[in-house]
Each structure stands twice: as C-alpha cells, then as structure tokens.
C-alpha cells in the first residue's frame, strides 16, 4: 500500500513538486523541530480539547433547558467545529501571509473570550452564538496552523510528529472532560466555562512564540483554491472529508448522553465515557502515527475508518450495557482519534507540503458540511425516531458515515 501512495505522490497534480517541498527555507535541528511540535500539542490541547469535552456540557444543557430540542443543543458543538472548518480557508491564507505566532495569540484571545461570554448566556441561542460561533472563530486561527507545522519542521517521522501534536486534542479532552464535570458539580456550568476560557487564553498566549513557519509559503490572491477541485483525486478527497468530519465528533457528542438517557447511569458515567475515548485516542494517535510512517498515511487512514465502523456496528449498536459501551468508546477513540491527524498527512503526500495550508483550508470547507450535517441530523433522529431515549437509529447513522468515508478514501488508490 505504501508503494501505491508513493507513486501517487509522484504523480501529484498540484503545481508544487517534491524537490521544492523538501527544500527548507529555515534550517532546523531535530530539537527545534520537536519544540515546535510541543507548541502545536498545547494549542490543539486547548482548542480540540474544548470541543472534545462538549459532550459534558451537552448533558448539563439538556437538564438546564428541558424544553430545548436535542438537535438545537447538539448544534452548539457542531457549530464549534463548523465555524472552525469554514474559516479554515481564511486561516490557511492568513498563515501564508502573516506571522503564525500572532494568529495563534489572536485566536486564543477570541476563543477564550467566547467561552467567558457563553457563561453569561441564559438561552440556548446565546450559547450557540458564544460557545459555538465566537469560540469557533478563534479556534480556527489556532487549529489550522497547528495541524500544518509539524510536517513542515520534522523531516523524518512526519506522521509521528503530526500524531504527537494532535494527541494534545485527546489529552485535552481527557482532563477537560473530568475537570468540567467536577467544576459543573461544584461551581455550576457558568464558572466552568469561565475557567475554561481563561485557560485557553493563558496557555495559548504562552505557547504562541513557538509557532513559527519553516517554509516560505507563496501567498495566493484568492481565498479558496477552487482550481484544485478540478482534480479528480482532490475532489474525492474533499467529499471524503465531509464524511470524516461528520463521523469524528458524533461519538463525542452522543456517547456521553447515551450512557445517561439510554442506560440510566449517572452524569459522571457520561463524563467517564468522554475520558475513555480521549485516553484511548491519545494512545491510538501515537500508535497509528508509527504505523503510518511504515504503511503510508492513506493506508493507515482507511484501516482506522474500517475498524471504527466495525466498533460502532459490532460493539455499540447491538448491546445496551455499560461494559460494551466502554469497549466501544475505547475502540472508537483508539481508531477514530487519528482521523483528524492523518488528513493533513494524506493531503501533503498527494499534493505537496507547500500547498498544505491552502488545500487544508479548502478541505475544512468539507469538514464544515460534515459537522453541520451529522450531529444535528442525529439529534433530530433521536428526538423523532427515538423519542429522546432510543439511540438505535442515531448509532446506525453515525456508523454509515464511517463506512462511506472508508470507501471514498480507499478510492484514492484508484486514481492516477
């Protein structure tokens, strides 16, 4: 499989070539490269970690706003990633033109303030605007650069470097889920949001000096590189990204409330489910990163998608017990946690490092569609077909996203 991916990268349809991609405008020692990876780790810890822990807030909002439909409350988490994805193109262009260190600092301020504003909101629509939109705007200027920089700075073990950086999202989701549940119980959800916002601001500003570009990137005159969509390979990659983003966040949004509503367990059990997924995702990203450096990122991604789909249909769907839910959460976290980290590597392998910020920004438009479609429609299914309690069709719907994504990414092997 790796040979196929190597041949595909040589046949890249993009204007950049691999000679130019491997040339470094800024010399790098191994230590300095991994220092940049460390900075990306903390940036993704506070941005992705905050999104990955939203399931804990969702449980609380369902209790605080009993008349609000589940689809509206789950939309808050979807809007977070949707805005991040939609503005990913703007982040990519900004990363080409401006100092990434300033972008990350600005993003941490905006996203942190968004969470603090949300703590003063008394309606779901207010939370949607503050915790969803404002936080997403700031996080977009943090996540896109942090996903691109590891592959630029580490010449060997690029997959490992990217996966190490993205483990920040899992580790952040792990401790943030536990901390959020404790803070909500002791201080209520308003103070939990305020503390979360302050942490985002402080940590983001502290690590932003590490976020330097290595390659000089050619600025584009237009926001979206739509010319790439004329390439069949990139078009398939774009559509596949829609299903990957929809599948990625849905388990984090629906497994915790499933433990409470479907199994009748305590809220702490829902928070523990998030912790299990994030903990296994941390290990999974490291393991898959090593595997991807041997078999290729595309082969690793297809395998992760297929295994995650198997976990949804074989472990989560047919059983209604705490033990099987934990098994499914661990499996989904281990295999599914690498979906986001492998996406930039597949894109760089097919189209080159120098086009990565702009193409990744375009792919984030696909992520927007997936985030806007999967979880909200799953919420409608829960309300209409499951009467707010039966998650059967929600699980089927989420599993189908993984299956379609695996098929589309496997189809990339067929393009010359």
N, C-alpha and C positions, 0 to 999 in steps of 0.2 A: 504494500500500500504506500509505503514511503517513497518508493521509486516513482509511482504514479504522480504523487504530489510534487516531487522534484521536477519531473518532466513538465507538469502543468505550470510550475512557476517559471520555467524557462520559456514557455510559450505565452507568457503574460501578455494581454492585450493592452496594458497600460503603457504610457509613453516613457515611463522610467524603466531602467534596466538594472540588473543586479550588480553591475560594476559600480554604478553610481550609488547604489544603495549601501554597499559595503564600505564606501569611502566615508571617513569620519572627518567632519569639519572641525570638531573639537576633540583633541586627544583624550584618551580615557585610560585610567588604571582600573584594574578589576575592583579595587576597594572603592574608588569613587563611583563606579557604576552601581555597585550594590548599595552605596549610600543613597543614591537617587531612588533605587528600588525601595529602600526603607521609607523614604519620604512618601512615595506612592502608596505604600502599605497603610500609613496613618491617614492619608487623605481618603482612601477608599474605606478605611475602618469607620470614619465618622459619617461619610456620605452613604455608602451602601449599607453600612450597619444600621443607620437610622431607618432606611427603607425596609431592610430585612426584619426589623423589630416591630413594624407597624401592626402585625397581627395581634400583639398585646394591646395596643391602643384600640384596635377594632373590637375586641372583646368588651372593653370598657365603654366604648361609644354605643354598643348595642344595648348596654344596661342604662346608660345615661339618656339615650334618645330612643326609647322603645317604639315610638310611632314612626321613626325614620326607616325606610326600606333598606334592606341589607345591600341592595345594589348601589344606593347612594353612599353608604358608609364605606363599602369596599372601593368605591370610586376614588376616595381620597388617596389610598395607597396607589391606585392605578395612575392617578393624575401626577403623583410624585415622579414616577418613572416615565410617564408620558411626556411631561414637560422636559425632563432631563433628556429624553431621546429627541424630542422635536427641536430643542435648542442645541442638540449635539452638532448640527451642521454649523451653527454660529460659533460654537466653541472650537470646532476644527479650524475654521477660518481665522478666528482670533488667535489660536495657538500658532498659526503660520505667521501672523503679522506682529504679535505683541509678546512681551515677556510673560512666560507661563507663570512665573513666580507671582506676578501681580494679579493674574487671572485667578489663581488659586486663593490668594488672600481675599480678593473681592468676593469670590464665590462663597468662601467660608463665612464672611460677614452677612451676606444676603440670606443664605440658608439658615444660619443661626438665628437671625432676626425673625425669619419666617416662623420658626418654631416658637419663639417667645411671643410673637403676635398671636399665634394659634392658642396659646394658653389663656388668652383673654376672650376667646370667642365662645359664644353661648348657643350657637346653632351649627348644624352640620354644614350648611353652606359657608359659614365663616371659616370652619376648619378646612373645607375644601379649598378655599382661596388661600389661606395662610400656610397650613401644613402641606397642602398639595401643591399649589401653584408657586408661591413665593419660595418655599424650600426647594422645589424642583428647579427654579431658575438659578439659584445659587449653586446647587449641586451639579448642574450641567457644566459649569466652568471649573469644577473640580475633577469630575469623573473622567471626562474625555482625555485631558492631558495625562492623568494618572494611568489610564489604560494604554497610552501610546509610548510613554517614556521608557519603560523597562526594556522593550525590544530595541530601542534606539541606543541604549547605553551598555547593554550586556551583549558582547559579540558571540560568546559561547553560552549554551544553555538558555537561549532566549525563552523557550517555553517555560522552563523552571522559574526564570526571573519574573515573567508575567504572572504565573500562577502564585508565586510567593507574594507578589504585590496584591493580587486580588484575594488572597486569604485574609487580608485586612477586613474585607466585607463580611466574611464568615465570622471572624473573631469579634468584630464589632457587633454583629447581630447576636452572637452568643452572649456576651456580657451585657449588651444593651437590653436584650430581652429579659434577662434575670434582674438587672438593675431597675428597669422600667416597672416590672411587676412589683418589686419591693417599694419603689418610690410611690407608685399609684396607691398601694395599700397603706402606706404611712403618711403620705403627703397629698394624695389625690393627683389626678392626671394633669391638672394645671401646672403644679410645681414640677412634675416630672418633665413636662415639655420645656419649662424654663431652664431647668438644669441641663437638659439635653442640648438646648440651643446654645447655652454658654460654653459647654464642652466643645461643640462644633467650632465656635468662634476661636476659642483659645488654642485648640490643637491645630486647626487649620492655619492660623497665623504663625504658629510656632514652627511648622514644618515647611511652609511655603518657600523659604530661601533655598531648600534643597531641590526644588522643581525647575531644573534648568534644561534647555534644549541642547542636544549634542549636534544634530544636523541643522544646517541652514535650510529652511523649507521655502519653496517658491510660492509666494502669495498668489492667490487667484483673484480674478476680477469679478467673479460671481460667487454667490453664496453656496449654491448646490452644483456639484459636478455631474449634471444630468447626462453628459456625454457617456459616462460610464454605464448608464442603463441601456445603451445600445449594444453593449457587450453581453451575449447570452449568458456567459458564466457569471457576470456580476448581477444580471437580472435574477438568476436563480438564487444567488447568494442573498440578494435583497429580500426576495419573497420568503426564503428560509428564515431570515432574521425576524420576520413578522411572527412566525410560529414559535421561535426560540424565546423571544421576549415574553410572549403570552404565557408560555409554559413555565418560564423561570420563576416568576413571582407568585403565580397562583397557589402553589402549595404553602408558601409562607403566609399567604393571606387566609387560606381556608382550613389548613390542618389544625391550627390552634383553636378556632371556634368550633370545629368538628368535635374536638375532644370534650368540649363543654356541652354543646347542643345535642350531638348525636349519642355520645357515650355517657352523658350525665355526670361528668367529672368536675372537679373544682377548677377555678380560673388558673390556679397555679399549674395545673396539669397542661393547660394550653400554652402557658409560657415555657414549660419544660419541653414541649414539642418543638417550639422555635429554637430552643437551646440545642436540642439533639440534632436538628437539621444543620444549624450553623457549626456545631462542633465537628460533625462528620464531614461537612463541606470544607472545613479547614484542612483536614487530613486528605480528603479527596483531591483538592486542588494541587497539593504538593505531589501526591502520587501520580495523578494524571499529567502534571507538568513533566515529570521524569519520563513517563511513558510516551508523551507527545514528542519528546526530543528523539525518541528511537523510531516510532512508527509514523510520525508526522502528525501535525495538529488536526488535519481534516479527518484522518482515520480515528484519532482519539475522540474527536467530537461526535462522529457518527456512532461510535461504540457507547459513549456516555448517554446519548439520546435514546438509543435502543434499550439500554439497561434501565434507564429511568422510566421509560414507558412500561417495561416489564414489571417494575416495582409498583407502579400505580395500578396496573390491571391485575397483578397476581397477589399483591400484599394488602393494598389499601382497599380496593373495591370489594372483594368477596368476604372480608372479615370485619366484624364490628367488635373489636376488643382493644383494650389499651396496649397489650403486648404487640399485636400485629400493627397497630398504628405507630408505635415506636420503631418497629422494624422497618416499616415503610418510610418513616421520616428519616431514619439513618441512611437508608439506601438512596432515597431521593436526594438528600443532602450531599452524600458522598459522590454520586454520579452527576447530579444536576448542578452542583456548585461550580463546576468547571465550564459551564456553557458560556458564561459571560467572558471568562478569561481566555478561552480558546478562540472566540470570534475574531479579535484583532490579529491573532497569530495566523489564522486561515487567510484573512484579508491581506496581511503583509506577505505571506507565502505566494499568493496568487498575483498580487498587483504591485508589490514593492513597498519598502519602508517609507520612502519619501512621499508617497501618496496616502499614507495611512491616516493622518489626521483628517483630511478632507473626505476620503472614502468612508472612514468610520463615522464621520458626521452624517453622511448620506445614509448609511446603514441605520443610524439611530432614528431616522425618519420611519424606517420599517419597524424599529422597536416601539416607536410611538403607537403605531397602528395595533401592534400585538398587545401592548399594555392597555390600550383603550378598549380592546375587544374582549380579551379572555376573562379577566376577573369580573368586570361589570356584568357581562352576559351570564357568567357563572352565578353571580348574585341574583340575577333575575330567575335563573333556573331553580335556585334554592327557594326563592320566595313563591314562585308559581307552581313548579312541579313538586318541590319538596316541602312546601308549606313552612319554610324556615327551619325545618328539623331534619329532613331526609336529604342526605348529600349524594345519593346514588348517581343521579344524572350529572351532578357537578363533577364527580370523580371521572366519569366516562368522558365528559367534555374536556377536562384537563389532560387526560391520557391521550386523547386524539391529537391534541396539539403536539405532544412529544413524537407521536408516530409520524405525522406529516412532516415535521421538521427533520426527523432522521431520514426519511425518503428523499427530501429535497437536497440535503447536504450530500447524501450518497450519490445523487445525480450529478454532482460536480465532477465526479470521476469520469463521466462520460464525455465531457466537453474537451475539445482540443483547443 
